[in-house]
Amino acid sequence: MWMVGVRPVPDALGRVNKLELITLEELGRPRIDVVVNCSGVFRDLFVNQMNLLDRAIKLAAEQDEPLDMNFVRKHAIQQAEELNCSLREASTRVFSNASGSYSSNVNLAVENSSWNDEAQLQEMYLTRKSFAFNSDAPGAGMEESRAVFESALKTVDATFQNLDSSEISLTDVSHYFDSDPTKLVQGLRADGKMPASYVADTTTANAQVRSLSETVRLDSRTKMLNPKWYEGMLSSGYEGVREIQKRLTNTMGWSATAGAVDNWVYDEANAVFIEDEEMQKRLMETNPNSFRKMVATFLEANGRGYWDAPEEKLERLRELYVEVEDKIEGVE
């Protein structure tokens, strides 16, 4: 709300259900256009907040102000002309899944290696996350509004997500990259420019905003490549190996949606879990199915252009895949 220049106003009982426009003089800067894409859970639990956000953005768009001081209005006018719709409809900025639906399913495609290319993942995101919240039709549920969603994304310069739990980071679960539109925005922008991507770490009192790539690097060092972490996982046996495999898969998810994973992350992971003969044996003996998936993920990362690896490493991975496959099938 602060970005678009609107403040929430509590009533006499402290309930926030009104909005107040902040003047440009008080704001001291232009109104910044935003696109909000909520999870299905947020949609279900915080409908009042979605209502306030939608009203706030539309209020900003309807102000008769210089376009260079109100980018919400500037973009909404452009989109209204492009889509031949009203200014209020064009200023829709709060989106999520269809009612009763959750996730973009990008995470499931990555986890199961069931996608052909990034364009397929981006189409899944657009198809499932382009349902608009409309404060003008309370109780009507989410309305399919892909054209407005795509048009709004074409002007995005930066993407942002928030980390609010020290127990769940970017690669602990697949939901974060499932919600990431970084490469999608790049594909929609007329200039093909990759938007800047940021993550706010609010897990401590000293909140920090880092770039997405920096956050992925930090996550890799402190979790997947940290001996204390992976030895802790291995002490849990079968499930621990599966957790290591899941983290590697989720890391590749960030390559698929944002190109945010450095080559050294895959190099170091390969050195820790594949090139170390003792570690390799432990993983294969403890959970051969997850180890097979790990080997396949390394090969997939290379095949999709996310990891540049020498041929001898790839050949060893292929040999290992055959070995673990024979072990699972009971072939001597």
C-alpha positions, -999 to 999 in steps of 0.1 A, spaced: 0 0 0 29 24 8 42 18 -27 10 29 -44 6 57 -18 -24 46 2 -27 41 39 -51 18 58 -73 35 83 -87 17 114 -122 24 127 -131 32 163 -127 -5 172 -93 -8 156 -106 -28 126 -89 -18 93 -115 -15 67 -110 19 52 -84 35 30 -69 70 28 -50 84 -2 -16 98 6 -11 130 -14 19 132 -38 32 161 -17 33 140 14 45 109 -5 74 128 -20 78 104 -49 57 88 -77 32 61 -70 48 28 -79 28 2 -98 26 -33 -82 13 -67 -91 4 -90 -62 2 -127 -68 -11 -145 -37 -9 -182 -28 -41 -201 -26 -37 -203 12 -34 -166 15 -64 -162 -7 -84 -184 16 -73 -169 49 -68 -132 42 -97 -122 19 -101 -89 38 -65 -80 31 -69 -88 -6 -99 -66 -7 -80 -37 8 -51 -42 -16 -74 -43 -46 -93 -12 -35 -60 6 -27 -45 0 -61 -77 10 -80 -80 41 -59 -44 51 -69 -52 44 -106 -82 66 -106 -64 97 -94 -61 126 -119 -24 131 -115 6 135 -138 15 102 -154 51 105 -145 41 107 -108 15 79 -109 28 48 -126 -3 28 -115 -25 51 -135 0 54 -164 1 16 -169 -36 12 -163 -44 37 -191 -21 19 -215 -36 -15 -206 -72 -2 -209 -64 10 -245 -46 -22 -253 -73 -45 -240 -103 -23 -248 -116 -24 -212 -124 1 -185 -96 18 -165 -109 1 -133 -107 -34 -149 -72 -26 -164 -60 -16 -129 -66 -50 -115 -34 -61 -98 -43 -87 -72 -42 -123 -85 -41 -159 -73 -54 -193 -83 -90 -201 -92 -112 -206 -61 -104 -240 -46 -72 -243 -66 -36 -241 -52 -1 -237 -67 10 -231 -102 21 -268 -104 55 -257 -117 69 -273 -86 53 -307 -95 66 -305 -130 102 -298 -118 100 -325 -91 88 -351 -116 110 -339 -145 78 -338 -165 84 -306 -185 97 -300 -219 111 -265 -217 108 -233 -196 80 -220 -219 59 -249 -207 65 -240 -170 56 -203 -178 24 -214 -195 14 -234 -165 20 -203 -143 0 -181 -165 -29 -206 -168 -32 -212 -130 -22 -179 -114 -41 -154 -135 -74 -153 -116 -82 -118 -103 -97 -107 -71 -124 -81 -76 -134 -60 -46 -163 -47 -67 -179 -81 -67 -176 -93 -30 -182 -130 -26 -180 -137 -64 -147 -157 -61 -117 -154 -83 -123 -143 -120 -101 -155 -149 -83 -125 -161 -52 -137 -180 -51 -108 -205 -49 -82 -177 -24 -103 -157 0 -107 -187 -3 -71 -196 5 -61 -160 35 -84 -159 50 -68 -190 59 -36 -170 75 -54 -140 110 -43 -132 115 -63 -100 101 -94 -83 100 -99 -46 93 -127 -21 94 -128 17 111 -153 40 94 -153 74 105 -186 90 141 -197 99 129 -233 95 117 -230 59 141 -214 34 142 -211 -4 152 -247 -10 136 -264 19 103 -265 0 93 -261 -36 66 -235 -30 90 -205 -34 102 -213 -69 67 -224 -78 56 -188 -71 85 -171 -89 78 -153 -122 113 -140 -130 119 -156 -163 82 -154 -172 84 -116 -168 116 -115 -190 97 -134 -217 67 -110 -216 87 -77 -215 91 -61 -249 128 -55 -243 134 -90 -230 151 -76 -198 154 -99 -168 138 -82 -138 158 -77 -106 147 -103 -81 148 -97 -43 141 -118 -12 134 -102 22 147 -122 51 125 -113 81 134 -144 101 151 -122 127 146 -87 142 173 -74 118 154 -79 85 175 -78 54 167 -76 17 191 -96 -6 191 -104 -43 175 -138 -52 209 -151 -64 226 -141 -32 199 -158 -11 202 -190 -31 240 -189 -26 236 -184 11 210 -212 13 233 -236 -5 263 -228 18 243 -231 50 222 -261 41 230 -284 12 268 -279 12 271 -276 50 286 -308 65 266 -302 98 234 -301 78 239 -331 55 255 -352 82 225 -344 103 202 -355 75 222 -387 70 219 -396 107 181 -399 100 187 -426 75 164 -432 46 143 -400 50 175 -379 55 188 -389 20 154 -380 6 157 -346 21 191 -341 5 177 -351 -28 147 -328 -24 170 -299 -17 190 -305 -49 158 -307 -69 145 -275 -54 178 -258 -62 174 -268 -98 139 -253 -96 155 -219 -91 175 -224 -123 143 -232 -142 123 -202 -130 149 -175 -124 184 -186 -135 195 -179 -100 219 -208 -93 256 -203 -99 275 -231 -117 297 -237 -86 267 -247 -65 262 -278 -88 300 -283 -89 303 -284 -51 272 -305 -47 286 -330 -72 319 -331 -54 302 -337 -20 277 -363 -29 290 -379 -61 328 -377 -63 333 -386 -27 333 -424 -30 325 -430 7 296 -405 6 284 -420 -26 283 -455 -10 264 -442 20 237 -426 -1 233 -456 -23 231 -480 6 208 -459 27 183 -449 0 190 -460 -35 158 -445 -49 166 -410 -38 202 -414 -48 191 -424 -83 170 -392 -84 200 -371 -73 221 -386 -101 193 -380 -126 189 -344 -113 226 -336 -120 223 -350 -155 191 -331 -160 206 -298 -148 234 -303 -174 210 -313 -201 189 -282 -196 219 -259 -197 219 -250 -160 252 -268 -151 283 -267 -173 302 -299 -164 332 -317 -180 323 -349 -199 342 -372 -175 319 -360 -146 288 -366 -168 301 -401 -179 306 -410 -142 270 -399 -134 257 -421 -163 276 -451 -150 263 -444 -115 228 -443 -128 231 -477 -143 247 -490 -111 220 -478 -88 193 -489 -112 208 -524 -112 208 -523 -73 172 -513 -72 162 -540 -96 183 -566 -78 206 -572 -108 239 -587 -97 
